[in-house]
Amino acid sequence: GVRVHTRLAVAYHSDLHGAAIDGWGIGRDLSVNGMSLLTSEMLGDVGAKVSVTFPIVTEDLDIEFEATAWVRHANVASGPGGLVTHGLEFDALGADQQVALRSLVFSRLHAGHF
């Protein structure tokens, strides 16, 4: 699928081994299928479920997008304080969610924001 480079403020929630983790990360490389999420901590093992919320603002939309996603891979940057890059795949999305994501992706492509 088509991916666009983004820097979205993403609120996340996960339950890592029974302990709730809530925080903020940076959403990057967004597509209608998933995104990369940079965080200061590991959100879960491959297959873990994560809830994400971020704003989608285009000419036609101004909403808070919410979805459930699955961790497909996680990579910890080397060095002290290294960020964790999570590859997230969105769970089954409703029609409204798909339209909102497509709107954001295509508005970024159209505007040349990479």
Phi and psi in degrees as a GROMACS rama.xvg file:
@    title "Ramachandran Plot"
@    xaxis  label "Phi"
@    yaxis  label "Psi"
@TYPE xy
-71.8988  130.907  VAL-2
-116.423  143.613  ARG-3
-124.127  146.348  VAL-4
-78.495  127.924  HIS-5
-133.189  165.175  THR-6
-135.702  76.421  ARG-7
-97.7179  139.235  LEU-8
-77.5321  116.291  ALA-9
-117.478  123.552  VAL-10
-85.1756  137.839  ALA-11
-131.872  158.507  TYR-12
-144.834  133.239  HIS-13
-147.682  164.667  SER-14
-117.731  100.285  ASP-15
-93.7002  109.56  LEU-16
52.9568  41.5516  HIS-17
85.708  -3.42922  GLY-18
-107.392  124.147  ALA-19
-69.4309  136.363  ALA-20
-123.2  121.951  ILE-21
-126.35  142.656  ASP-22
179.406  -164.983  GLY-23
-123.642  143.655  TRP-24
-139.837  -176.368  GLY-25
-111.978  120.89  ILE-26
-87.9014  125.748  GLY-27
-133.499  162.946  ARG-28
48.2253  64.5075  ASP-29
-87.5489  139.261  LEU-30
-136.78  177.562  SER-31
-73.1708  -8.85196  VAL-32
-101.597  -21.0794  ASN-33
174.798  -166.213  GLY-34
-160.931  164.64  MET-35
-96.1766  136.214  SER-36
-125.848  118.737  LEU-37
-93.9363  127.135  LEU-38
-137.219  168.913  THR-39
-87.7695  -5.37227  SER-40
-144.353  157.565  GLU-41
-70.5642  129.847  MET-42
-92.4428  -13.3498  LEU-43
158.367  167.254  GLY-44
-75.463  168.676  ASP-45
-55.6803  130.526  VAL-46
96.7477  -8.6927  GLY-47
-71.4267  151.285  ALA-48
-97.2522  135.325  LYS-49
-132.158  136.64  VAL-50
-96.1839  134.975  SER-51
-127.549  145.966  VAL-52
-138.593  130.766  THR-53
-154.208  156.442  PHE-54
-78.0898  141.959  PRO-55
-118.099  114.257  ILE-56
-125.299  116.333  VAL-57
-132.395  -173.289  THR-58
-60.6988  -31.7967  GLU-59
-103.364  -16.4861  ASP-60
-130.719  149.998  LEU-61
-151.11  87.7802  ASP-62
-134.341  164.741  ILE-63
-97.3267  114.787  GLU-64
-86.9226  130.99  PHE-65
-126.765  136.323  GLU-66
-154.237  159.969  ALA-67
-99.2076  139.525  THR-68
-136.522  162.392  ALA-69
-114.335  136.696  TRP-70
-72.6453  119.732  VAL-71
-99.9214  -28.5565  ARG-72
-161.803  159.495  HIS-73
-144.312  135.893  ALA-74
-132.492  121.282  ASN-75
-91.8891  123.856  VAL-76
-66.4334  144.84  ALA-77
-74.7405  159.585  SER-78
97.1102  163.804  GLY-79
-66.0955  138.586  PRO-80
68.3753  23.185  GLY-81
-63.8334  135.358  GLY-82
-75.776  154.896  LEU-83
-103.874  124.414  VAL-84
-97.7992  118.522  THR-85
-104.74  131.945  HIS-86
-91.5608  114.44  GLY-87
-109.564  137.683  LEU-88
-112.479  122.926  GLU-89
-64.4279  139.966  PHE-90
-69.8523  175.527  ASP-91
-49.9197  123.957  ALA-92
-102.31  145.432  LEU-93
-73.8136  167.001  GLY-94
-58.1401  -42.8035  ALA-95
-63.5759  -39.4585  ASP-96
-65.1912  -42.6831  GLN-97
-62.8237  -43.4402  GLN-98
-62.0034  -42.8349  VAL-99
-62.7445  -44.8152  ALA-100
-63.6591  -45.4295  LEU-101
-59.8895  -40.5608  ARG-102
-60.5005  -44.2961  SER-103
-66.0913  -46.7016  LEU-104
-59.8497  -48.7252  VAL-105
-73.7963  -29.4635  PHE-106
-67.1907  -36.5897  SER-107
-68.6254  -40.9676  ARG-108
-63.7874  -45.0164  LEU-109
-63.3948  -39.2867  HIS-110
-80.7958  -9.71901  ALA-111
77.9116  21.5459  GLY-112
-83.6393  105.285  HIS-113
